[in-house]
């Protein structure tokens, strides 16, 4: 069950990113996200969880294959997206890097 959950978590988080990221930032954000997905798969593999690493890679491949259709689906629906300034609430650095390189284990430990 944990493997299926990992697959869905990684797959759906990229779908949400495709759906909500401004088009002007999409290339840079997706490139960074795919790199972090590969790093996550490597982390699971080295940590002795090759099944979870495979789930992350399957989610990544699914999104690479389906991202054009996902973009068409959400971008052509005619919905007007309301853009809010969320910058005061968004951590300005990479939480993944803080977790894996900085050994931060709690949100409250992040240095803003």
MIDOSE-1310 file (N, C-alpha, C; in nm, 2 decimals, decimal comma, always signed):
residues 112
xxxx	+0,08/-0,12/+0,00/+0,00/+0,00/+0,00/+0,09/+0,13/+0,00; +0,20/+0,12/+0,07/+0,29/+0,24/+0,08/+0,34/+0,28/-0,06; +0,37/+0,17/-0,14/+0,42/+0,20/-0,28/+0,32/+0,27/-0,36; +0,20/+0,22/-0,36/+0,09/+0,29/-0,44/+0,07/+0,43/-0,39
xxxx	+0,07/+0,45/-0,26/+0,06/+0,58/-0,20/+0,17/+0,68/-0,25; +0,29/+0,63/-0,25/+0,41/+0,71/-0,30/+0,39/+0,74/-0,45; +0,34/+0,65/-0,53/+0,32/+0,67/-0,67/+0,22/+0,78/-0,69; +0,10/+0,77/-0,62/+0,00/+0,87/-0,63/+0,04/+1,01/-0,58
xxxx	+0,11/+1,01/-0,47/+0,16/+1,13/-0,41/+0,24/+1,21/-0,51; +0,34/+1,14/-0,57/+0,43/+1,21/-0,66/+0,36/+1,24/-0,79; +0,28/+1,16/-0,84/+0,21/+1,18/-0,97/+0,12/+1,30/-0,95; +0,04/+1,30/-0,84/-0,06/+1,41/-0,83/+0,00/+1,54/-0,79
xxxx	+0,11/+1,54/-0,72/+0,17/+1,67/-0,69/+0,23/+1,74/-0,82; +0,27/+1,66/-0,91/+0,31/+1,73/-1,04/+0,19/+1,77/-1,12; +0,08/+1,70/-1,11/-0,04/+1,75/-1,18/-0,09/+1,88/-1,12; -0,08/+1,89/-0,99/-0,12/+2,02/-0,93/-0,03/+2,13/-0,97
xxxx	+0,10/+2,10/-0,98/+0,20/+2,20/-1,03/+0,16/+2,24/-1,17; +0,14/+2,15/-1,26/+0,10/+2,18/-1,40/-0,02/+2,26/-1,40; -0,12/+2,23/-1,32/-0,24/+2,30/-1,32/-0,23/+2,44/-1,27; -0,15/+2,47/-1,17/-0,15/+2,60/-1,11/-0,03/+2,69/-1,13
xxxx	+0,08/+2,64/-1,19/+0,20/+2,72/-1,21/+0,17/+2,82/-1,32; +0,21/+2,94/-1,31/+0,20/+3,04/-1,42/+0,28/+2,99/-1,54; +0,23/+3,01/-1,66/+0,30/+2,96/-1,78/+0,44/+3,02/-1,79; +0,46/+3,14/-1,75/+0,59/+3,20/-1,76/+0,70/+3,13/-1,68
xxxx	+0,66/+3,07/-1,57/+0,75/+3,00/-1,48/+0,76/+2,85/-1,50; +0,67/+2,79/-1,58/+0,65/+2,65/-1,59/+0,77/+2,57/-1,63; +0,85/+2,62/-1,72/+0,97/+2,54/-1,77/+1,07/+2,53/-1,66; +1,10/+2,64/-1,59/+1,20/+2,64/-1,49/+1,15/+2,56/-1,37
xxxx	+1,03/+2,57/-1,33/+0,97/+2,50/-1,21/+0,97/+2,35/-1,24; +0,92/+2,32/-1,36/+0,91/+2,17/-1,40/+1,05/+2,11/-1,40; +1,15/+2,18/-1,46/+1,28/+2,13/-1,47/+1,34/+2,10/-1,33; +1,32/+2,19/-1,24/+1,37/+2,18/-1,10/+1,29/+2,06/-1,03
xxxx	+1,16/+2,06/-1,06/+1,08/+1,95/-0,99/+1,12/+1,81/-1,04; +1,14/+1,80/-1,17/+1,18/+1,67/-1,22/+1,32/+1,63/-1,17; +1,41/+1,72/-1,15/+1,54/+1,70/-1,09/+1,52/+1,65/-0,95; +1,43/+1,71/-0,87/+1,41/+1,67/-0,73/+1,34/+1,54/-0,73
xxxx	+1,25/+1,51/-0,82/+1,19/+1,37/-0,83/+1,29/+1,27/-0,85; +1,39/+1,29/-0,94/+1,50/+1,20/-0,96/+1,58/+1,18/-0,84; +1,61/+1,29/-0,77/+1,69/+1,29/-0,64/+1,61/+1,21/-0,54; +1,48/+1,22/-0,53/+1,40/+1,15/-0,44/+1,40/+1,00/-0,47
xxxx	+1,40/+0,96/-0,60/+1,40/+0,82/-0,63/+1,54/+0,76/-0,59; +1,65/+0,84/-0,62/+1,78/+0,80/-0,58/+1,79/+0,78/-0,43; +1,73/+0,87/-0,35/+1,73/+0,86/-0,21/+1,66/+0,74/-0,16; +1,55/+0,71/-0,22/+1,48/+0,58/-0,18/+1,56/+0,46/-0,21
xxxx	+1,62/+0,46/-0,33/+1,69/+0,34/-0,38/+1,82/+0,32/-0,29; +1,89/+0,42/-0,26/+2,01/+0,41/-0,18/+1,97/+0,37/-0,03; +1,85/+0,42/+0,01/+1,80/+0,39/+0,14/+1,75/+0,25/+0,16; +1,75/+0,17/+0,06/+1,70/+0,04/+0,07/+1,55/+0,02/+0,04
xxxx	+1,50/+0,11/-0,03/+1,35/+0,10/-0,07/+1,34/+0,11/-0,22; +1,39/+0,01/-0,30/+1,38/+0,02/-0,44/+1,24/+0,02/-0,50; +1,15/-0,04/-0,42/+1,01/-0,04/-0,47/+0,95/+0,11/-0,46; +0,98/+0,18/-0,36/+0,94/+0,32/-0,36/+1,01/+0,41/-0,46
xxxx	+1,14/+0,38/-0,49/+1,21/+0,45/-0,59/+1,14/+0,42/-0,73; +1,10/+0,30/-0,75/+1,04/+0,26/-0,88/+0,90/+0,34/-0,89; +0,83/+0,35/-0,77/+0,70/+0,42/-0,78/+0,72/+0,57/-0,81; +0,83/+0,63/-0,76/+0,86/+0,77/-0,79/+0,89/+0,78/-0,94
xxxx	+0,97/+0,69/-0,99/+1,01/+0,69/-1,14/+0,89/+0,67/-1,23; +0,80/+0,57/-1,18/+0,67/+0,55/-1,26/+0,59/+0,68/-1,27; +0,58/+0,75/-1,15/+0,50/+0,87/-1,15/+0,56/+0,98/-1,24; +0,69/+0,99/-1,24/+0,76/+1,08/-1,32/+0,74/+1,05/-1,47
xxxx	+0,75/+0,92/-1,51/+0,73/+0,88/-1,65/+0,59/+0,91/-1,69; +0,49/+0,88/-1,60/+0,35/+0,90/-1,63/+0,33/+1,05/-1,66; +0,39/+1,14/-1,58/+0,37/+1,28/-1,60/+0,44/+1,33/-1,72; +0,56/+1,28/-1,75/+0,63/+1,32/-1,87/+0,54/+1,28/-2,00
xxxx	+0,48/+1,17/-1,99/+0,40/+1,12/-2,10/+0,27/+1,20/-2,11; +0,21/+1,23/-2,00/+0,07/+1,29/-2,00/+0,07/+1,44/-1,98; +0,19/+1,50/-1,95/+0,18/+1,64/-1,93/+0,13/+1,73/-2,04; +0,15/+1,70/-2,17/+0,08/+1,78/-2,27/-0,07/+1,78/-2,26
xxxx	-0,12/+1,66/-2,24/-0,27/+1,64/-2,23/-0,32/+1,71/-2,10; -0,24/+1,70/-1,99/-0,28/+1,77/-1,87/-0,28/+1,92/-1,88; -0,18/+1,97/-1,95/-0,18/+2,12/-1,98/-0,30/+2,16/-2,06; -0,33/+2,08/-2,17/-0,44/+2,12/-2,25/-0,57/+2,12/-2,18
xxxx	-0,58/+2,02/-2,09/-0,71/+2,00/-2,02/-0,73/+2,12/-1,92; -0,63/+2,16/-1,85/-0,65/+2,27/-1,75/-0,63/+2,41/-1,81; -0,55/+2,42/-1,91/-0,53/+2,55/-1,97/-0,63/+2,60/-2,07; -0,70/+2,50/-2,13/-0,80/+2,54/-2,23/-0,94/+2,53/-2,18
xxxx	-0,96/+2,51/-2,05/-1,09/+2,50/-1,99/-1,16/+2,64/-1,99; -1,09/+2,75/-2,01/-1,15/+2,88/-2,02/-1,17/+2,94/-1,88; -1,13/+2,87/-1,78/-1,14/+2,92/-1,64/-1,04/+3,04/-1,62; -1,09/+3,14/-1,55/-1,00/+3,25/-1,52/-0,94/+3,22/-1,38
xxxx	-0,81/+3,21/-1,38/-0,74/+3,18/-1,25/-0,71/+3,31/-1,18; -0,75/+3,32/-1,06/-0,73/+3,43/-0,97/-0,59/+3,42/-0,91; -0,51/+3,52/-0,94/-0,37/+3,51/-0,89/-0,36/+3,59/-0,76; -0,31/+3,53/-0,65/-0,30/+3,59/-0,52/-0,15/+3,60/-0,49
xxxx	-0,11/+3,70/-0,42/+0,03/+3,72/-0,38/+0,05/+3,63/-0,26; +0,11/+3,52/-0,27/+0,13/+3,43/-0,16/+0,27/+3,43/-0,11; +0,35/+3,52/-0,16/+0,50/+3,52/-0,13/+0,52/+3,54/+0,02; +0,44/+3,60/+0,10/+0,47/+3,60/+0,25/+0,45/+3,47/+0,31
xxxx	+0,38/+3,38/+0,25/+0,35/+3,25/+0,30/+0,44/+3,13/+0,24; +0,52/+3,17/+0,14/+0,59/+3,06/+0,07/+0,74/+3,07/+0,11; +0,79/+2,95/+0,15/+0,93/+2,94/+0,19/+1,02/+2,98/+0,07; +1,11/+3,07/+0,08/+1,19/+3,12/-0,03/+1,29/+3,03/-0,09
xxxx	+1,32/+2,92/-0,01/+1,43/+2,83/-0,06/+1,36/+2,69/-0,08; +1,44/+2,59/-0,10/+1,39/+2,46/-0,13/+1,38/+2,38/+0,01; +1,26/+2,34/+0,04/+1,23/+2,26/+0,16/+1,30/+2,12/+0,14; +1,30/+2,07/+0,02/+1,36/+1,94/+0,00/+1,51/+1,95/+0,03
xxxx	+1,57/+2,05/-0,02/+1,72/+2,07/+0,01/+1,74/+2,08/+0,16; +1,66/+2,16/+0,23/+1,67/+2,18/+0,37/+1,66/+2,04/+0,44; +1,57/+1,96/+0,39/+1,54/+1,83/+0,46/+1,65/+1,73/+0,43; +1,69/+1,72/+0,31/+1,79/+1,62/+0,28/+1,94/+1,66/+0,30
xxxx	+1,97/+1,79/+0,28/+2,10/+1,83/+0,30/+2,13/+1,90/+0,43; +2,02/+1,97/+0,48/+2,03/+2,04/+0,60/+1,98/+1,97/+0,72; +1,93/+1,85/+0,70/+1,88/+1,76/+0,81/+1,77/+1,83/+0,89; +1,69/+1,92/+0,83/+1,57/+1,98/+0,89/+1,46/+1,88/+0,89
xxxx	+1,41/+1,85/+1,01/+1,30/+1,75/+1,02/+1,16/+1,81/+1,05; +1,16/+1,93/+1,09/+1,03/+2,00/+1,13/+1,02/+2,13/+1,06; +0,90/+2,16/+1,02/+0,87/+2,29/+0,95/+0,91/+2,41/+1,04; +0,89/+2,40/+1,17/+0,93/+2,51/+1,25/+1,08/+2,53/+1,26
xxxx	+1,16/+2,43/+1,22/+1,31/+2,45/+1,22/+1,36/+2,52/+1,09; +1,28/+2,55/+1,00/+1,32/+2,62/+0,88/+1,36/+2,76/+0,91; +1,47/+2,81/+0,86/+1,51/+2,95/+0,88/+1,46/+3,04/+0,77; +1,37/+3,13/+0,80/+1,31/+3,22/+0,70/+1,40/+3,33/+0,68
